[in-house]
Amino acid sequence: MKASSSTLLVSSLLLAAASSTLAAPVSPSDRATPPSPHSHFLRRRAPIRSDPAKLVEWSKSHRDRLQRKYGLSGRRAAKSRREATSEPLTNLEYDSTWLADIDVGTPAKTYAVVLDTGSADFWLDKGSFDPAASSSFTNSTTAFDLTYGSGDVAGYLGKDTVTLAGATGNNVVLAVADDVSSDLADSNINGIMGMGFRALSSADADPFWRQMNFDTFSFYLERRTANSKSAKGDKADGGVFTLGGTNSTLYQGDIDYVPLIEQQYWMLKLEGLSTSGESVALGTTTRAAIDTGTTLIGGPDDVVRELYAQVPGSSELAESPGYYSYPCSTPINATISFGQRQYSIPDADFSAGSLSSSGDVCMGAVFGAGSTAKDNLQWIVGDAFLKNVYTVFTTADGQARVGFAALAPGLESTPESDMVVITSAPTTSSSSSSSSSNSGVKHVLPWARSSVAMAWIAVWVAMAMSM
């Protein structure tokens, strides 16, 4: 892989802190005082779903790697639980991966990494990152080995200086991957940065947001489609990630928070799932991981089967079990519920792509992942939903929660998609949720339209005048 020097600006940085297997925890002198919340732009690789055959092949690997990542009943993980939980870098033309730039080493060099709330380890490909070129790198001589759904990463652990959005960590643990399988290699991506909890880390290390004393980070994932005019080649502007708080210019109304079931994954109780007003029976399969590193929405096979039974003309794909086809012209009107709120998933996002050259048969974005009630989690909720809301991950005030809010006006990326509709959930929840109007940052998207764009100009003028 080659290091990326693209113009992505990002305010996120999620690196593993010093592992107990490497050295003592990062000392106070190694920790920077957290700056104010700061937002910068994300870049994403645009999905290309025009080839039905490639879409089917991608769907198979997508299901396989999620089963490995989460150790679901449908597939036994090849490694231990920790080693099997990191997100693979594969099939990026379909996976709609969001990338962030980080600075590593002395002198600093910029690298593009995948942000993943479903894992907690950080590694860089040695083909991009040369430890010998950094005077601040130290080799811990500890082996590092991860097995992903579609490849392997092996190398060794070390420590170096890492900077993003003004937050600098010294002696931060990272893995140097000198052996990356071909299925994971991609010239646009230099590694993976986990944003989960320490319990998921193979290196038994805190993620960077914990190490740097941040308790909150948030996402706006810009929606793209295969026909998006603003996409250039296989890359496109991808939204905004904010480290240390929220960006009030990117959402409207309150943020509705839902408490975590446990601090391992960012796991919530799923309250409901429906199409065209008809809910499916979830039973005891309600444990859902909120995963920015996953494209679609995976769940128990029997529940997913019931969901598509409500969609006229749908059928399971013989060549890709767990996935379903349906007429693209069929209105889906899907909703998903957390806490006391119900959120819409536009038909454009419910479709994972076209299965026919004529574009009249679609593959659904909700698929059977092979999970059961016996698994620790049953649902993996990815970007098919998350790009319709502003999402906040926080442990502030000792309360680990995920919050969702409606996107600000002008942030829809496809004209056929409506703003997320927030209404009262149809079922009573045993999980409490709360609302907040948190804000902190003053940056906005340059491509936002009308009043939002004008606000961006005003903010930057104000910043320039204060310098």
VEXKOLZA-933247 format. One line per 2 residues: number of its first residue (from 1); for each residue x, y, z of C-alpha. Coordinates in pm, whole numbers, always signed. Example, Ala and Ser with C-alpha at 12.3 -4.5 7.8 and 13.67 -1.06 7.14 Angstrom:
! VEXKOLZA-933247
1	+1230/-450/+780  +1367/-106/+714
END
This chain:
! VEXKOLZA-933247
1	+0/+0/+0  +109/+357/-59
3	+53/+632/+191  -223/+869/+97
5	-153/+1241/+71  -507/+1341/-20
7	-666/+1651/+121  -882/+1471/+377
9	-907/+1664/+700  -1028/+1472/+1001
11	-1067/+1552/+1369  -1075/+1190/+1477
13	-789/+980/+1607  -842/+642/+1757
15	-516/+469/+1835  -446/+203/+2091
17	-284/+330/+2413  +12/+150/+2568
19	-66/-218/+2625  +2/-393/+2951
21	+191/-649/+2741  +415/-375/+2607
23	+483/-129/+2885  +320/+61/+3165
25	+15/+274/+3075  +83/+608/+2912
27	+207/+847/+3176  +40/+1184/+3238
29	+329/+1355/+3061  +245/+1159/+2746
31	-115/+1278/+2749  -214/+1604/+2586
33	-481/+1824/+2733  -781/+1760/+2508
35	-852/+2052/+2276  -1200/+2184/+2218
37	-1424/+1971/+1995  -1301/+1994/+1640
39	-1456/+1878/+1313  -1290/+1801/+983
41	-1383/+1629/+663  -1393/+1258/+589
43	-1328/+1098/+254  -1496/+781/+147
45	-1456/+543/-138  -1772/+561/-347
47	-1968/+240/-391  -1979/+99/-742
49	-2265/-148/-767  -2329/-156/-1140
51	-2202/-513/-1187  -2458/-768/-1054
53	-2204/-1053/-1044  -1956/-849/-840
55	-2233/-740/-606  -2320/-1104/-530
57	-1955/-1193/-470  -1917/-893/-241
59	-2229/-990/-46  -2081/-1332/+31
61	-1757/-1188/+171  -1948/-918/+361
63	-2152/-1182/+546  -1846/-1401/+603
65	-1634/-1127/+759  -1913/-1010/+989
67	-1958/-1365/+1115  -1585/-1384/+1185
69	-1565/-1034/+1330  -1844/-1091/+1580
71	-1798/-1467/+1630  -2158/-1538/+1527
73	-2307/-1885/+1536  -2310/-1906/+1158
75	-1930/-1914/+1140  -1668/-2008/+1398
77	-1390/-1752/+1427  -1044/-1879/+1343
79	-879/-1690/+1629  -968/-1584/+1978
81	-1256/-1341/+2027  -1028/-1038/+2041
83	-831/-1136/+1734  -1148/-1193/+1534
85	-1317/-862/+1596  -1131/-620/+1368
87	-1282/-489/+1047  -1132/-612/+719
89	-1032/-388/+430  -1180/-568/+136
91	-1410/-504/-159  -1398/-134/-100
93	-1573/-52/-426  -1886/-181/-256
95	-1812/-130/+113  -1844/+248/+110
97	-1551/+281/+350  -1498/+612/+526
99	-1133/+716/+561  -953/+952/+800
101	-605/+1097/+772  -369/+1074/+1069
103	-11/+1193/+1124  +234/+938/+1260
105	+606/+955/+1343  +885/+1212/+1346
107	+894/+1376/+1102  +519/+1331/+1073
109	+373/+1155/+772  +4/+1129/+680
111	-180/+798/+649  -537/+714/+545
113	-713/+469/+778  -1057/+317/+818
115	-1254/+429/+1124  -1432/+135/+1286
117	-1650/+145/+1597  -1676/-233/+1581
119	-1310/-295/+1672  -1035/-144/+1886
121	-694/-225/+1731  -484/+4/+1513
123	-236/-107/+1251  -49/+41/+957
125	+85/-146/+658  +465/-151/+654
127	+451/-83/+281  +318/+261/+378
129	+466/+314/+722  +844/+276/+751
131	+938/+261/+1121  +1303/+328/+1039
133	+1205/+668/+896  +1058/+782/+1229
135	+1301/+890/+1503  +1023/+860/+1763
137	+933/+498/+1686  +1030/+226/+1931
139	+995/-145/+1858  +829/-341/+2138
141	+932/-672/+1977  +587/-817/+2051
143	+423/-1018/+1775  +89/-903/+1634
145	-140/-1135/+1442  -501/-1079/+1335
147	-732/-1293/+1124  -1005/-1112/+936
149	-1297/-1249/+741  -1108/-1227/+415
151	-741/-1208/+505  -467/-1187/+765
153	-246/-919/+913  +77/-1009/+1092
155	+364/-804/+1224  +483/-653/+1550
157	+380/-391/+1801  +558/-64/+1862
159	+505/+288/+1988  +519/+623/+1814
161	+385/+978/+1816  +40/+1022/+1663
163	-141/+1350/+1593  -486/+1443/+1472
165	-689/+1763/+1511  -439/+1913/+1753
167	-440/+1609/+1982  -98/+1447/+2005
169	-17/+1125/+2185  +340/+1015/+2251
171	+436/+649/+2291  +107/+538/+2141
173	+83/+167/+2063  +41/+68/+1700
175	+97/-248/+1502  +334/-251/+1207
177	+186/-499/+960  +467/-644/+751
179	+249/-924/+622  -89/-823/+477
181	-280/-1074/+266  -368/-969/-87
183	-740/-965/-4  -677/-682/+240
185	-425/-484/+37  -550/-160/-118
187	-345/+134/-239  -595/+386/-103
189	-590/+258/+254  -296/+233/+491
191	-458/+55/+784  -747/+25/+1029
193	-810/+232/+1341  -1050/+83/+1595
195	-1289/+308/+1787  -1445/+55/+2021
197	-1360/-31/+2380  -1043/-181/+2524
199	-1220/-515/+2576  -1202/-562/+2197
201	-830/-486/+2162  -594/-770/+2076
203	-314/-555/+2219  -515/-501/+2539
205	-479/-127/+2483  -704/+174/+2522
207	-821/+334/+2198  -686/+680/+2126
209	-1003/+867/+2227  -972/+714/+2573
211	-599/+778/+2599  -638/+1143/+2505
213	-906/+1206/+2769  -1189/+1247/+2520
215	-1524/+1099/+2613  -1724/+1181/+2300
217	-1694/+1155/+1923  -1953/+1183/+1649
219	-2017/+1107/+1283  -2192/+1255/+985
221	-2152/+998/+707  -2241/+1153/+375
223	-2469/+935/+167  -2356/+838/-180
225	-2507/+622/-451  -2351/+451/-751
227	-2481/+733/-972  -2368/+1016/-748
229	-2253/+1305/-965  -2018/+1440/-698
231	-1815/+1119/-684  -1482/+1130/-867
233	-1364/+787/-972  -1378/+555/-674
235	-1340/+834/-418  -1575/+1099/-287
237	-1613/+1348/-5  -1745/+1146/+285
239	-1882/+1366/+561  -1745/+1485/+895
241	-1606/+1318/+1205  -1583/+1519/+1528
243	-1353/+1430/+1816  -1437/+1565/+2160
245	-1802/+1659/+2113  -2065/+1726/+1849
247	-2105/+1967/+1559  -2436/+2152/+1585
249	-2426/+2258/+1220  -2466/+1897/+1109
251	-2788/+1806/+1287  -3122/+1954/+1385
253	-3334/+1911/+1696  -3238/+1705/+1995
255	-2992/+1418/+2016  -3176/+1114/+2149
257	-2942/+904/+2360  -2977/+532/+2429
259	-2767/+361/+2702  -2533/+78/+2611
261	-2613/-276/+2712  -2244/-328/+2790
263	-1912/-152/+2727  -1759/-392/+2483
265	-1920/-308/+2153  -2124/+9/+2115
267	-2424/-217/+2174  -2785/-101/+2208
269	-3119/-271/+2244  -3297/-281/+1909
271	-3661/-190/+1974  -3815/-243/+1634
273	-3775/-302/+1260  -4048/-262/+1000
275	-4138/-223/+634  -4442/-28/+516
277	-4573/-2/+870  -4556/-378/+939
279	-4321/-467/+1228  -4134/-795/+1256
281	-4117/-994/+1579  -3767/-958/+1726
283	-3825/-1188/+2022  -3509/-1205/+2234
285	-3279/-1110/+1945  -3244/-741/+2025
287	-2872/-688/+2097  -2736/-459/+1823
289	-2382/-330/+1766  -2361/+17/+1609
291	-2076/-31/+1364  -1938/+242/+1136
293	-1711/-17/+974  -2002/-221/+838
295	-2189/-125/+524  -2522/-301/+566
297	-2747/-432/+846  -2708/-794/+950
299	-2936/-992/+1180  -3085/-1334/+1265
301	-3184/-1533/+959  -3539/-1606/+1077
303	-3617/-1242/+1160  -3473/-1123/+829
305	-3678/-1387/+648  -3992/-1252/+816
307	-3896/-897/+717  -3874/-984/+347
309	-4196/-1185/+366  -4358/-842/+398
311	-4193/-720/+75  -4392/-822/-238
313	-4185/-1007/-495  -3886/-1069/-268
315	-3689/-1396/-258  -3368/-1527/-100
317	-3066/-1542/-327  -2963/-1902/-392
319	-2611/-1790/-484  -2571/-1575/-169
321	-2769/-1721/+124  -2897/-1467/+373
323	-2946/-1197/+111  -3272/-1115/-64
325	-3376/-970/-396  -3686/-762/-458
327	-3831/-542/-735  -3653/-205/-722
329	-3985/-34/-789  -4139/-173/-469
331	-4174/+90/-193  -4003/-44/+120
333	-4054/+240/+371  -3827/+71/+624
335	-3787/+195/+982  -3560/+101/+1270
337	-3618/+191/+1635  -3387/+257/+1930
339	-3495/+388/+2268  -3824/+571/+2224
341	-3757/+682/+1866  -3822/+543/+1521
343	-3596/+634/+1228  -3661/+592/+858
345	-3428/+421/+612  -3494/+566/+264
347	-3556/+318/-16  -3233/+435/-183
349	-3035/+316/+120  -3236/-2/+176
351	-3105/-119/-163  -2751/-257/-156
353	-2737/-243/-535  -2887/-377/-854
355	-2884/-747/-940  -2986/-699/-1302
357	-2840/-511/-1594  -3175/-340/-1643
359	-3170/-213/-1286  -3514/-349/-1198
361	-3406/-610/-939  -3240/-491/-618
363	-3055/-663/-335  -3169/-564/+14
365	-2935/-395/+261  -3075/-602/+549
367	-2938/-956/+539  -2927/-1274/+747
369	-2592/-1284/+927  -2643/-1623/+1086
371	-2677/-1487/+1440  -2908/-1646/+1696
373	-3043/-1573/+2043  -2742/-1763/+2182
375	-2495/-1509/+2044  -2373/-1217/+2254
377	-2512/-986/+1989  -2764/-1054/+1717
379	-2763/-741/+1501  -2486/-541/+1333
381	-2622/-202/+1233  -2401/-33/+976
383	-2395/+257/+737  -2720/+175/+555
385	-2882/+326/+865  -2606/+549/+1004
387	-2580/+771/+697  -2938/+879/+767
389	-2866/+1021/+1112  -2605/+1217/+1301
391	-2449/+967/+1543  -2280/+1042/+1874
393	-2072/+795/+2076  -2008/+903/+2435
395	-1910/+795/+2785  -1954/+1145/+2930
397	-2058/+1168/+3297  -1997/+797/+3336
399	-2284/+711/+3101  -2191/+506/+2797
401	-2447/+590/+2530  -2507/+629/+2159
403	-2713/+922/+2039  -2898/+984/+1713
405	-3026/+1310/+1566  -3187/+1420/+1240
407	-2944/+1556/+983  -2936/+1931/+927
409	-3123/+2069/+624  -2919/+2049/+305
411	-2715/+1742/+400  -2910/+1490/+194
413	-2680/+1357/-77  -2945/+1206/-302
415	-3253/+1396/-419  -3476/+1088/-390
417	-3395/+1044/-19  -3599/+1213/+248
419	-3471/+1349/+575  -3481/+1097/+855
421	-3821/+1106/+1018  -3823/+1080/+1395
423	-4148/+975/+1558  -4251/+792/+1871
425	-4152/+426/+1863  -4446/+189/+1818
427	-4342/-31/+2110  -4269/+34/+2475
429	-3901/+10/+2562  -3743/-106/+2881
431	-3438/+99/+2789  -3456/+466/+2869
433	-3345/+731/+2628  -3277/+1098/+2675
435	-3250/+1405/+2457  -2982/+1667/+2437
437	-2888/+1960/+2219  -2512/+1922/+2267
439	-2295/+2133/+2044  -1942/+2257/+2043
441	-1777/+2293/+1706  -1821/+2571/+1459
443	-1708/+2412/+1132  -1951/+2300/+863
445	-1937/+2125/+531  -1823/+2341/+239
447	-2057/+2155/+8  -2363/+2216/+225
449	-2620/+2427/+47  -2786/+2765/+113
451	-2785/+2882/+477  -2556/+2603/+590
453	-2293/+2703/+337  -2321/+3066/+442
455	-2276/+2964/+803  -1954/+2786/+710
457	-1816/+3099/+548  -1908/+3310/+850
459	-1740/+3070/+1088  -1415/+3061/+900
461	-1412/+3439/+868  -1462/+3467/+1242
463	-1181/+3220/+1305  -946/+3405/+1076
465	-1021/+3736/+1248  -953/+3586/+1590
467	-609/+3453/+1491
END
